[in-house]
Amino acid sequence: MAEPATTDGLPIRMLHDRVLVSREGEPGERKSGGGIVIPATASVGKRLAWAEVVALGAHVRQVNLGDRVLYDPEDKAEVELQSKDYVLLRERDLHAVTVAATTSDNGRTGLYL
């Protein structure tokens, strides 16, 4: 059985298939492919969100620490640890994991959802 994994400094041990993600650093505004700025307050229907994995339970198989994952922000449980907000999800609630970024794209996926 795999040992649960967390990033340094988090006083938590995830159980089972739970994944703890951070939305820190995700931009509030975004741009369309044509360069139009879309404010964070714009209502665009059901929209999925990106976050970074910061802790994993022992039974998580498809995700690694530091991966960027896509999830539905309406199906989430929020938790505050050390004055930072995190989102607690089950692995099955994740919709996608980014593939390895190349050096030419500055770590962004180029996906617009």
C-alpha positions as CSV (number, residue, x, y, z in Angstrom):
1,M,0.0,0.0,0.0
2,A,1.3,3.5,-0.9
3,E,2.0,6.0,1.7
4,P,-0.1,9.3,1.6
5,A,1.8,12.2,0.1
6,T,1.7,15.9,0.9
7,T,3.7,19.0,0.1
8,D,6.1,20.3,2.8
9,G,4.5,22.1,5.6
10,L,0.9,20.9,5.5
11,P,-0.2,19.4,8.8
12,I,-2.6,16.9,7.2
13,R,-2.6,13.3,6.0
14,M,-5.1,12.6,3.3
15,L,-7.1,9.3,3.5
16,H,-8.3,6.9,0.8
17,D,-8.8,8.4,-2.6
18,R,-8.9,12.1,-1.5
19,V,-7.0,14.8,-3.3
20,L,-6.3,18.3,-1.8
21,V,-5.8,21.0,-4.4
22,S,-4.9,24.7,-4.3
23,R,-6.4,27.3,-6.6
24,E,-3.7,29.8,-5.6
25,G,-2.1,31.5,-8.5
26,E,-5.0,30.8,-10.9
27,P,-5.9,34.0,-12.7
28,G,-9.3,35.6,-11.9
29,E,-9.5,37.1,-15.4
30,R,-8.9,35.1,-18.5
31,K,-8.5,35.8,-22.2
32,S,-10.3,34.3,-25.2
33,G,-8.3,33.1,-28.1
34,G,-9.0,36.4,-29.9
35,G,-7.5,38.4,-26.9
36,I,-10.8,39.5,-25.4
37,V,-10.5,39.8,-21.6
38,I,-13.2,38.0,-19.7
39,P,-13.6,39.2,-16.1
40,A,-13.8,36.7,-13.2
41,T,-17.3,37.9,-12.4
42,A,-18.7,37.1,-15.9
43,S,-21.5,34.5,-15.9
44,V,-20.6,31.9,-18.5
45,G,-22.8,28.9,-17.4
46,K,-21.2,25.8,-16.0
47,R,-17.4,26.2,-16.1
48,L,-14.7,23.8,-14.9
49,A,-11.7,25.1,-13.0
50,W,-7.9,24.3,-12.8
51,A,-6.0,23.7,-9.6
52,E,-2.7,22.3,-8.4
53,V,-2.5,19.0,-6.4
54,V,-0.8,19.6,-3.0
55,A,-1.7,16.4,-1.1
56,L,-2.8,12.8,-2.0
57,G,-4.4,9.9,-0.2
58,A,-2.8,6.5,-0.2
59,H,-5.3,5.1,-2.8
60,V,-4.9,7.8,-5.5
61,R,-3.6,6.2,-8.7
62,Q,-3.8,8.6,-11.6
63,V,-2.6,11.9,-10.1
64,N,0.8,13.1,-8.7
65,L,1.8,16.0,-6.4
66,G,2.2,19.2,-8.4
67,D,-0.1,18.1,-11.3
68,R,-2.7,20.6,-12.6
69,V,-6.1,19.1,-12.6
70,L,-9.5,20.0,-13.9
71,Y,-12.6,19.8,-11.7
72,D,-16.1,21.1,-11.3
73,P,-16.0,24.0,-8.7
74,E,-19.7,23.3,-7.8
75,D,-18.8,19.8,-6.5
76,K,-16.3,20.8,-3.9
77,A,-15.5,21.0,-0.2
78,E,-13.4,23.9,0.9
79,V,-11.0,23.8,3.8
80,E,-8.6,26.3,5.4
81,L,-5.1,25.2,6.5
82,Q,-2.5,27.6,7.8
83,S,-4.5,30.6,6.6
84,K,-4.7,29.3,3.0
85,D,-7.8,28.0,1.2
86,Y,-7.8,24.5,-0.4
87,V,-10.4,22.3,-2.1
88,L,-10.9,18.7,-1.1
89,L,-12.0,16.3,-3.8
90,R,-12.2,12.6,-4.5
91,E,-10.0,11.3,-7.3
92,R,-13.1,10.3,-9.3
93,D,-14.3,13.9,-9.2
94,L,-11.3,15.0,-11.4
95,H,-12.0,15.5,-15.1
96,A,-8.5,15.8,-16.5
97,V,-4.8,16.1,-15.6
98,T,-2.5,18.3,-17.7
99,V,0.2,16.6,-19.7
100,A,3.8,17.6,-19.3
101,A,4.4,21.2,-20.4
102,T,7.1,22.1,-22.9
103,T,9.6,24.9,-22.2
104,S,8.1,27.1,-25.0
105,D,4.7,27.4,-23.4
106,N,5.7,28.7,-20.0
107,G,4.0,25.9,-18.1
108,R,0.5,26.7,-19.5
109,T,-1.6,24.1,-21.2
110,G,-3.1,26.4,-23.8
111,L,-6.5,25.0,-23.1
112,Y,-9.4,27.4,-23.0
113,L,-12.5,25.9,-21.3
